[in-house]
Every structure is written in C-alpha cells, then in structure tokens.
Amino acid sequence: MDAADDMFTCNRQQRPTDNPGFAQMFAPGRLSLGLFFPIESFAGDRPSMGGQVALARRAEQAGFGALWFRDVPLRDPDFGDVGQVFDPWVYLGYIAAGTRRIALATGAIVLPIRHPVHTAKAAASVDRLSGGRLVLGVASGDRPSEFPAFGRALEARGDLFREHLHVLRRLLGESFPAVDSAYGVLRGLDLVPKPRADGIPLLVTGHSRQSLDWIAAHADGWVTYPRSLEAQQRTIAGWRETAARVRPGEFLPFAQSLYLDLADDPGLPPQPIHLGYRVGRRPLVELLAALRDAGANHVALNLKYGRRPAVAVLDELAEHVLPAFAPIAAAA
C-alpha cells in the first residue's frame, strides 16, 4: 500500500497518543511549555499578527512544545480579543508549512457551531500535511453571542458537544460509518483523508458542560484554566483520581493556559494579572516546577498582556526557563 492509498484507510496499528504532536507535548512526570498565537503583546482586542512565522520558528528552535490556535469566528467587543484573527484551520496550514517539529494544538475548536464532517475533514487534513503534529483541543463555546449567528441554541451546546465529538471520533476512526445525528445522516460515504494514526488526540477544554468522569472517558487529556497554585493542585489531583478510576493504567495528560507578563526584574514575585501573572523568570521557574510536581504536563503561555517585545521574552524564556524543563521528545 502506498502513502496515497493509506490516506483512505484507518491505521489501527497506532493509538491517537502515538501522534508526534502529542509526544512533543506530553509525557508522564514532565512539563512542556507552549505559546498561544498571537505571539505578541497588544492593547485592545485585535493584534497586529506581524512576524508570526518567524516567531513560531524561533519558538520551535528554542524547544517549546506546542503552538496554540484559537477558534474565534466573530468579533464580540465585550470579550476583548479575537484570537489570532485568521480562521484556525487556514492558519494551522500556514504555520504547519513554516515549521517542522513543534506540535500544533487548538485551544479550542468550538464544536457545537461547526459541522462534524467539516471538523473531521479539516483535522485529518492538518494531521496529514503536518506529519501528525495536530493535537485537537475542543470546547462547547463560551461566547453566547455567537450561537444565534450559526442557528444553534446556546442551551443545547452541551448536548451538541457530546454528539459532535462522538461523530468526529467515528469519522476519523472508522471506514464508511453509518451515522444518524442532529447534524445529518451519513450512509455509504466516507471521510478522506484518514489520520496517520487511529484517530487524532482530543483534549477537552474546560468542562464543556460535561462531568469530569465523561471527559476522562471520552478525551485523551484535559485542558483547563489557570488558578492559584493551591487551587490548581487540588484540580490536578481531582483529574488524576478521576482518570485513574475511569481509565486505569492510561496516561491522560493535564494542561493549562497562563497569561504571562515577563518582567525585566528576574526576581520579581508573581503579581496577578488577568488569568496569569506579571513575574520574573526565577519565580516563574518555581511556579512551573510546582505545577509539574503537582502533575501538570503542559502550560500554554499567552503574551497578550506583556510589556516587552515578544522576541525579548522568547529569548529570555529560551535561555533561563526552558532549560529547567527539557524538551519532552529529547528526554523520552
């Protein structure tokens, strides 16, 4: 079977966790760092998006584990940001072509307002074209203003999320699945291409209106929001207990986001900002090490509220922070 033929079949010799992107990001007992697009600080809700490919390559060379992409189809001034501006699937392809090893993660694709066939087609395409670097973070959506624009009821988003994820798994992992869902009926048709492995790693973001047991049963990992260290330690412990009970013997990683304003003063203690800290590099290393020791596997940094140029921040993180958390692929 040649490579082209393989795109039409399900490879059941691998698990979703064999995805190279997943391996870049996650390993038991280890912590990797990622970066959200846009890799820049900016005021207001719209970034410049200048020089992002060069910054992505710089992050890859420095040893960051992942680049993160957001799904914000419409501008809502009440929310204060529009992510990386460009459509996540288009931008994933653009950045994939400009990088080679770093994982490409979504944080997160809003499932209820998308059709699962389109989600599956886009995800499998990025997976194939990037060499298996896609890690698919998904969510139920947290912007109520978007749902009427897509003809979806906000109160139905939890049910739609579950159904979409179920159909998505089947489209990616089965040949010619027979599907009846709120999104439509599928008979005698198949999704192409198929992923490199038997599916694509799926990370549920937040609770997405589901129980923690449901997330542990149906996802390959959990992404949540930053909290105080003590609160996050309890959250991680709860995830570990749930994962061990629901999926004994399996590794289900824990990841979180963190807004970062890296201070010029390397010893500046953490000062709270929105969903993160203004902090010097030495206390930042201590904070990240404490999260690792609590069981966190990945922290995705967002530089929106920073006061320094992104290049300076990346270079300082590369020299003084990343060495404390060796790249997972190199350490494996």
Secondary structure, 3 states (H helix, E strand, C coil): CCHHHHCCCCCCCCCHHHCHHHHHHCCCCCCEEEEECCCCCCCCCCCCCCCHHHHHHHHHHHCCCEEEECCCCCCCCCCCCCCCCCCHHHHHHHHHHHCCCCEEEECCEEHHHCCHHHHHHHHHHHHHHCCCCEEEEEECCCCCCHHHHCCCCHHHHHHHHHHHHHHHHHHHHCCCCCEEECCEEECCCCCCCCCCCCCCCEEEECCCCCCHHHHHHHCCEEEECCCCHHHHHHHHHHHHHHHHHHCCCCCCCEEEEEEEEECCCCCCCCEEECCEEEECHHHHHHHHHHHHHHCCCEEEEECCCCCCCHHHHHHHHHHHHHHHCCCHHHHC
